[in-house]
Amino acid sequence: MRVIKNKLVLITGGASGIGKLMAFDFAGRGGRVFVWDINQGQLEQLEKEAKGRGLSITGMICDVSDKEEVYKNAGILTEKYGPVDVLINNAGVVSGRTLLETPDEKIIRTLNINTLSLFWTVKAFLPGMIERDSGHIVTVSSAAGIIGVKGLADYCASKFAAVGFDESLRMELKDRKSRVGTTLVCPYFIDTGMFEGVKTRLPLLLPILKSGYAARRIVRAVLKNKKRLIMPRFVAAVNLMRIFPPGILDFCADLCGISRSMDEFKGREA
């Protein structure tokens, strides 16, 4: 997917945060960008800004946790505008509480949006990509999909699942000898407001990522057909730590301040 011009790019949860920034980037490269989100006001603002820049971005209301709504909107989008070439599964929510403090409905909501939606969107658009033997699917997971963090039990579970989803999907496509590409994205905390209040003890090794930087890196990963993008690279060290007993991993997480990163979490939900 080295050329985006005239390609149809769909970004879920793209009316704000890095999704919005990716939408502008892809549209700036000539892509026909569509954004699914549940926030009507933000979608309208996105379209207004895009029009002012002379960019092609269209917003559509869609709750990706509802599979019937996903399938319905996928059919409308494909029939009216053509097949999706790039699918960016970016929609996500976070509760930011310990397990026992998190209401059941929030746990279900997190898993529905962060994990199950991946199945619905990919099942909606992958058959067409396979038929055309062309396309790209991006799964935006998290560094929290690589290491568990206090206060993020439901979020980590959903993002660990996203990592497994991407790896299994990649293997299935490889077995088919398909040219449909996949990219797994695992960033550390991003300064979008979703994780407002989080702290880092080692800003040089584990910086709070700038949203513009993260969005640009993801777009470049798609253009280069990169299979996995971990930001910053130091996060990948967790995989090496797993060869040691769990106590060593826990000690390193404490040393790096990961265990205390959510202590002052506020988020944007309120």
Secondary structure, DSSP 8 states (H G I E B T S, - for coil): ----TT-EEEEET-SSHHHHHHHHHHHHTT-EEEEEES-HHHHHHHHHHHHHHT--EEEEE--TT-HHHHHHHHHHHHHHH---SEEEE-------S-GGGS-HHHHHHHHIIIIIHHHHHHHHHHHHHHHHT--EEEEE--GGGTS--TT-HHHHHHHHHHHHHHHHHHHHHHHHT---EEEEEEE--BTTTTTTT---S-TTTS--B-HHHHHHHHHHHHHTT-SEEEESGGGGHHHHHTTS-HHHHHHHHHHTTGGGTTTT---S--
